[in-house]
Amino acid sequence: MLPEDGSKVICQFARMGDLIQTLPLISAISRETSLKLVCDTAVEPWAKLLPSIDEIISIDTKHWRQLCTGEYLPLLEVLSEIDRELNGLQEEKFDELINLNDHPVSDAFAACLCDRWQEKWITENLILLRSYLRTIVAARPASRIHLADLWRTFAPGRTDCQPASITETKKGTHFAKATLNSLRQAGYRQIWAFILGSGEKYRRIKPEIFADYWNKVISAENVGLVLIGGAGEEILAEQFKNALKHKPDGIIDLTGKCSPEELVAVFREADLVVGVDTGPLHWAAAVGTQVLGLYFGEAGFRETGPYGDGHYVIAPDCSDYPCTSMKAAECRLCCQEYYSDSYKIATAMLEISRKTVSKRTLLPAGLKLYQSSLTPNGITYNSLDGVFDPLLAVDVSNASRIILSGWREKLDVQHSADQRLNLFMNQWADEIRNLPLGCVFSPVLIESTRNAALQRIPWQRMRKGSAALPNLILEEPPCVSCF
């Protein structure tokens, strides 16, 4: 029998953007039990701002990756150090470990933590989630379930998806109010924040283009601005300021100058935050400030868009979006160029800030505007032009939500007679059977867990189709720019 004390452990080794995406899961679990979080040392200061965490254990995963990828792998030394670092947690009893990262390093930590009771983390929920993600990657244009909602399926039963509030500190609040006070006193009607950087350079929009947005905004509205970026991104702020047409009055540059608690407080004080798909954008959404996300290429807003009610996203109107890195290379990331039409993008920003957005809002050709809505089933993004989602994409997401969440609703396999939906479910089942794990565990445990997961997919087996899955999921033609 497994030892239990009712507590759970979440293992999240990803960056700050993925860390905040665990908030709906944290909120759901913490209502029922005590909760511990294992995270990377680099994001520990951010983790301390998450609510309802009873204990944080930080691990230097960079150190472990360096050890494990060197010419010589000191396995006994690595395992011994892991054992020492996690000894305090291992001595305590917990009834479940939720491993959110499909990565061998993360699996190794989970295996060490669970020691003799591997079934504490190798669960049918884990198998279903990992196999779903590996299947949907081949059909990303049909993906409709947000990463935060996928992780929330680890919470028992159907829970309210409204996440708890981020912890507010006196130090952060004092910094934000003192820093932005000059803009308030100068009479600026609103304060916006531009996030100029991102974790990956290919996800960025040039600072000069952001500057062009701002040139258009201040010619029409009395708005103050805060520039946001991490350490090492100061050059982006300089490029932005050098591209301005007028003296940068009403602009405060906080690039590389804020602690996590200070930055979160600055986001609370702002009226609108604009940026690409990057960690700070998601933290801004989490504090309840209205966010405009600029998405393109591999960054899929339906999977990692700003979470919460009333946020906005601009994204490509392309049947290949979100695409793979290979597809992006083929078309030379042409959808990024759509954002060069600064007049229309700036106009959209102004309409969002004035709450006058409508289906008449004009965007550059090739882009569409979406608004987020938080429902009992999770986050959705609705196109403001009134065009509905392809039926098959809706069918895939609805069926997948039921399967992943284990809801007691009837899953009607006749809901869609389309063979392609059956093909998707069959490929999901195949992925469950073949899903690799980072360590060697009991074959009996793995087999029984996979069988339990397969029972949630009541699709009849079919002969595999020969066509590529992405073209089977959506009937729309491929991106014309690739030819």
Steps between C-alpha positions, in 0.01 A plus 500: 500500500629847412585736786285811484466824688261664252765732354606531136821604328513688167824463306542792257849559362403727209549876475301783658232499227415133554527550876212750505298272271484253791292749700157350410629155606647641822175679578295185446725269704564734791128509582515132587848432641838639592737562212875502437674629187830380353639753251821622342722723712485768230124550544480460879451878557198481267371184666487684833230726356268207428217459754417192707845335480599354837860429408732573205795273422734644236738291289786625282396310187765676290762333717340159452466547125868591476596190693276276292615634162873503563746255353508311829176435687572452872170315554562394858611853590194652332257263674674554831471880470135476396438280801661753734314799351162331522554314823278736700212452262547125470470456873156658491200310373290618207235319303571630149775664297384691193785513249413768243812475282542226240876486539747230619650730766155570642416130491821417686407743778148359520639147521737597781227681691254214480766241577316170564155628398533588133122484459486830684608675181451248218124541471247470220464880508872536430485247214193666347645851519841414357358289220245771414771766474712276278200432277370857471848620405437345158170691470568830674257703285227286660627551856245681717592408860718745691809364677370628834173310449689186399699512823181571695374154402730366773262655754225262615152551359361806322635806676450870454769614256522850649856514638590659832668839519877551488653592834535877542792631707541838668847540353376439145199727539711784644750470213229504231312797642817702561640420154183577304400800710677741263284381211183537705596849613580600142134440418528198275155349455630143497825312556596223260785250512688366197687171547774521237676166547428129515676179589562412136615769258289362214186585701588868524366796309774754428527785754486746209155367408384539861633856484295561188189376684576748776552788257147440371349454849631822653388699200142400586493448878655634821661177625808430711720198435715256696759288317536147638778249442738269678867537578693494172214655301598862570617536141142442382383797705777717355404399146138586581585846633735576211221427252253745654414808294479728802679537831401200717298697755254298703706181469655314794756233413495214753684250280714277721423709810213317673479208738206262442291656776569850365417406142174331599402813691581718196270281292224553758533876461497492118184535291620294202795266447615415146751233400569180314462152651741536791503435875439858624190527277344203680581643842336828394186307404509310830478821706187599307642779283368505145748345260548512123707208371668516158532141378651343187706204378530216751337696784141371511268726698240225555768302686692776677294818460436744788284316755194678640195697391512791257853474364574551131718316252605589146602193300550387138196405292674199349402133481857398593505713815638416751770337292813296556850642491547330162188661356603838644836467328333410170288815493772710670266583787293719269225541762745700712514758223127567529577690823695762306174683420540724803200724432244219516665323794521827696137575417400160636694574821318830541159340443580233758601764755186703425280186509369573151620180335251343260485286189568823310844532660739508208812283505777441245420240235589154627422571869192446717393631841377270777362559850539256788212366705525287813234226505436209740691278256800733475622784284368566150591762240229638278567671169354850489406459134233246598652214300454168680765236557518204259258237631759226506739705717212556744417127499862407571526741793161410651569126488854550632382712794257229608764227472775695675282623785331166564161668513199277541340636189400268221756508222292453187726335244240576233524875566715529192485238230805654343773239461768751585377544857521123544850510354608760753369291791665187364834676469455619857446138606811394308700768676383369838628153411837629382557788743859489628595582855833638613582220743441125521204404714292193566356373169189386689441852636551665162276251321217531752523880493488508122205263491313724745572800276388315188164423658423872493527502120199296383582531130495192281836403355545592135760438236742790502456749220789578271448875476673743733297576813506882475331487158246255635406722791429819307373519145629851438782540242859541619664838542534652153819679602679163516480455124 
